[in-house]
Amino acid sequence: MISFGNERRRKCRMNTLEVLTLVLVIFAVLTYIDNHHDKK
């Protein structure tokens, strides 16, 4: 039961690398959508 609590706590807390990757992906998607919208 203690290990399950540790796993759940670890899953809720995001790693710094995961946050940077998530921001990079969101920025790339927004840039792609903006560029794709300008071409039309």
PEVENBEL-V895917 format. One record per helix or strand of 3 or more residues. SS is the DSSP state (H for helix, E for strand). FROM is the first residue (numbers start at 1). TO is the last residue. If there is no record, write none. Layout:
ss from to
SS FROM TO
SS FROM TO
This chain:
ss from to
H 2 12
H 16 39
